[in-house]
Amino acid sequence: MLCRFDCEIFDCFFYHLSVVDYWRKADSAKLNKKDETIVVFCRCFNMAILRLLHTLLIRGAIALGLFAVSTSLSAADWLPDSLGRGFEKSYVAQPDDYAGSVRCTVVRYDARGAAEKSRKGVLYIHGFNDYFFQKEMAQQFDSHGYRFYAVDLRRYGRSLMPGQKPFLVRKISEYFADIDSAISIMTDAGIDSIVIMGHSTGGLVASCYMEHNPPTAVHALILNSPFLEWNLALPARILVPAIAGLGRIFPSLTIPQSGSVYGESLDARWHGEWSYNRAWKLHDSSDVDAGWIRAIERAQLSLKRHPYAIKVPILLMYSARSYKGDKWTPEAQRADAVLDVADIRRVGMRLGHKVTPLEVEGGMHDLILSSPDVRYPLYDRIFAWLSENL
């Protein structure tokens, strides 16, 4: 599109063409020295105008090309996601850190299209050795009028890049930029009432985020079995501060992980009902390092040392019991086989002044992945709580 200045140049150009044409048609014998000077001036002026027009046309072509490229890039920001119809993902590059390039991935579920846009939204944050794959949860929130988003944190799931060590972290606050990116995308889309929902380590991350960096657009926090305390016997628990101390000096020191029956309770190839990318959610978690232990320990201590710091309403959800066995039994699918539910309640009730505890009979560690007779009534209770607290 030409600006007003460009149009005036065109007018000036055509006016001088008419002047030159007039003098060209006139009898050259009748031209005096003054007339010849005018003709020469007009010709020189028109040459300058032609050069300027040429520059403007090139400039306009470049501008149109850049506009087309930017429009194309904008349209390509959202890519089809592996979860299928209605799910899209967007990679967000973050500044390089101590281990190189990092990114997060924002996933959204948009089944109804642009015609029905609620101003309420949910941002889901996954746990350790995990990523977002809970399609049913997204559909539940969507059907209840909440626009659904999830974030795969750096070095998890969709955000893993070639050569990266999965789950690597030195401070829980590293994830805050990933959450900020997701919230910025949501607010840019017109969502001004956001609920953050965090599972396990994602619940710890979400709690720390709301303690230190609470955006005004976030109006509630839902914690699904948050990792607020180590589930370790007393001798091992005493060693955690020492390992965390080593993590400051030797952050890459490998710390072996014990196996868990939890994967058998989830995986459709074993005793569960869920299928997922097993390269992103391992049956048995890979080993962590002392730097990871330090990051978790410091985050948990921060929440304990600053009680009641979270100002928004909190729904604290946990199973009615924990499972302590190291072999799978049917009871493992009706209890939390990862964390101690008593610790979740003890620490979680001190996160804020508006905490609603919700004990879930028969719930697994990820309550949303529990059996249908558990999770469907749980959804009803979640939406009832949201209607009362938003």
Secondary structure, DSSP 8 states (H G I E B T S, - for coil): ---HHHHHHHHHHHHHHHHHHHHHHS-GGG--HHHHHHHHHHHHHHHHHHHHHHHHHHHHHHHHHHHHHHHHHHHHSSEE-TT-TTEEEEEEEEEEETTEEEEEEEEEE-SS-TTS--SEEEEEE--TT-----HHHHHHHHHTT-EEEEEE-TTSGGG--TT--TT--S-GGGGHHHHHHHHHHHHHTT--EEEEEEETHHHHHHHHHHHH---TTEEEEEEES---S----HHHHHHHHHHHHHHHH-TT-EE-----SHHHHHBTTTT-SB---TTTS-SS---EEHHHHHHHHHHHHHHHHSTT-B-S-EEEEEES-B---SS--GGGGGSBSSS-HHHHHHHHTTSBSSEEEEEETT--SSGGGS-HHHHHHHHHHHHHHHHHH-
